[in-house]
Amino acid sequence: MKYCKLKNIKFFLSNNFKIALNLQLNGAYIPSFNKSFDHLHYKIKPSFKILGSAHNIEEIRIKEKQKVQLIFISSLFKKNKNYLGINKFKLLSKQTNKKVLALGGITKNNIKKIKLLSCYGFSGISYFE
């Protein structure tokens, strides 16, 4: 946490809203499996961001009700049980007014395909390795 503040890097904690608030982090990340609305009872600063992830329209609706500002939709390229591909990703991303980020299997080889999407950004471990 101290390193991130020193380097001016935003720090988000996954799946523990209360600790993220107590540590005065930049925000919290709510995974797709977390369907709780408990975090809505906490008083938060306007600068505190709530991120979430979703794999389908039902999870997108839950993230909207959880009042997330950004939704990671996955998996764009990684061929796992949540694999979407470009067309399904585009259809899902049009189902919300929230900012959408692409996630899953993004590499330097397929990064140009991200431009085909109308998404706010992307995230991916494979790309940065």
C-alpha positions as CSV (number, residue, x, y, z in Angstrom):
1,M,0.0,0.0,0.0
2,K,2.8,2.4,1.0
3,Y,4.7,1.6,-2.2
4,C,1.6,2.3,-4.4
5,K,1.1,5.6,-2.7
6,L,4.7,6.5,-3.1
7,K,4.7,5.7,-6.8
8,N,1.2,7.2,-7.3
9,I,-0.3,3.8,-8.3
10,K,-3.9,3.1,-7.6
11,F,-4.5,0.3,-5.2
12,F,-7.8,-1.7,-5.2
13,L,-8.6,-4.6,-2.9
14,S,-10.5,-7.6,-4.1
15,N,-13.6,-8.9,-2.3
16,N,-13.1,-7.1,1.0
17,F,-14.9,-3.7,0.9
18,K,-14.5,-2.9,4.6
19,I,-10.7,-3.4,4.7
20,A,-10.4,-1.3,1.5
21,L,-12.3,1.5,3.2
22,N,-10.4,1.2,6.5
23,L,-7.0,1.3,4.7
24,Q,-8.2,4.3,2.6
25,L,-7.4,2.5,-0.7
26,N,-8.5,3.9,-4.1
27,G,-11.3,1.4,-4.3
28,A,-12.5,-2.2,-4.2
29,Y,-13.1,-4.9,-6.7
30,I,-16.2,-7.1,-6.5
31,P,-15.7,-10.5,-8.3
32,S,-18.5,-12.0,-10.4
33,F,-19.3,-14.6,-7.8
34,N,-19.9,-11.9,-5.1
35,K,-23.6,-11.1,-5.3
36,S,-23.7,-9.3,-2.0
37,F,-25.1,-5.7,-1.5
38,D,-23.6,-5.2,2.0
39,H,-21.1,-2.7,0.7
40,L,-23.9,-0.3,-0.1
41,H,-24.4,0.4,3.6
42,Y,-21.0,2.0,4.0
43,K,-20.3,5.7,3.6
44,I,-17.7,6.2,0.9
45,K,-15.8,9.1,-0.5
46,P,-16.5,10.2,-4.1
47,S,-12.9,9.3,-5.1
48,F,-13.4,5.7,-3.9
49,K,-14.0,3.5,-7.0
50,I,-15.9,0.2,-7.1
51,L,-15.0,-2.2,-9.8
52,G,-16.6,-5.5,-10.7
53,S,-16.5,-8.4,-13.1
54,A,-19.2,-10.2,-15.1
55,H,-19.5,-13.1,-17.5
56,N,-23.1,-12.7,-18.7
57,I,-26.1,-10.4,-18.7
58,E,-27.4,-11.6,-15.3
59,E,-24.0,-10.8,-13.6
60,I,-23.9,-7.4,-15.4
61,R,-27.3,-6.5,-13.9
62,I,-26.1,-7.5,-10.5
63,K,-23.0,-5.3,-10.9
64,E,-25.2,-2.4,-11.9
65,K,-27.3,-2.9,-8.7
66,Q,-24.0,-3.1,-6.7
67,K,-23.2,0.4,-8.1
68,V,-19.9,-0.5,-9.7
69,Q,-18.3,2.2,-11.9
70,L,-16.4,-0.1,-14.1
71,I,-17.3,-3.6,-15.2
72,F,-14.7,-6.1,-16.4
73,I,-16.3,-8.5,-18.9
74,S,-14.5,-11.8,-19.4
75,S,-13.2,-13.9,-20.9
76,L,-12.6,-12.2,-24.2
77,F,-9.9,-14.4,-25.7
78,K,-9.0,-17.0,-23.1
79,K,-10.8,-20.2,-24.1
80,N,-12.1,-21.3,-20.7
81,K,-15.6,-22.0,-19.4
82,N,-16.4,-18.2,-19.6
83,Y,-15.1,-17.7,-23.1
84,L,-17.0,-15.1,-25.0
85,G,-15.1,-14.0,-28.1
86,I,-15.4,-10.7,-29.8
87,N,-19.1,-10.9,-31.0
88,K,-20.5,-12.0,-27.7
89,F,-18.4,-9.4,-25.8
90,K,-19.7,-6.7,-28.0
91,L,-23.3,-7.8,-27.4
92,L,-22.8,-7.9,-23.7
93,S,-21.0,-4.6,-23.5
94,K,-23.9,-2.9,-25.2
95,Q,-26.3,-4.1,-22.5
96,T,-24.9,-1.6,-19.9
97,N,-24.2,2.1,-19.6
98,K,-21.3,1.5,-17.3
99,K,-17.7,1.7,-18.5
100,V,-16.6,-1.8,-19.7
101,L,-13.1,-3.2,-19.8
102,A,-12.0,-6.4,-21.6
103,L,-10.4,-9.1,-19.6
104,G,-9.0,-12.6,-20.4
105,G,-6.4,-13.9,-22.7
106,I,-5.3,-10.5,-24.1
107,T,-1.8,-10.8,-25.5
108,K,0.5,-8.7,-27.7
109,N,-0.7,-10.8,-30.7
110,N,-4.4,-10.1,-30.3
111,I,-4.2,-6.6,-28.8
112,K,-5.2,-5.0,-32.1
113,K,-8.6,-6.8,-32.0
114,I,-9.4,-4.7,-28.9
115,K,-9.9,-1.7,-31.3
116,L,-12.9,-3.6,-32.7
117,L,-14.6,-3.2,-29.4
118,S,-16.1,-0.1,-27.9
119,C,-14.6,-0.7,-24.5
120,Y,-13.1,1.7,-22.0
121,G,-9.9,-0.3,-21.7
122,F,-8.5,-3.7,-21.1
123,S,-6.6,-5.7,-18.4
124,G,-4.7,-8.9,-18.7
125,I,-1.9,-10.7,-17.1
126,S,-0.8,-12.4,-20.4
127,Y,-0.3,-9.0,-22.0
128,F,2.1,-7.7,-19.3
129,E,4.1,-10.9,-18.9
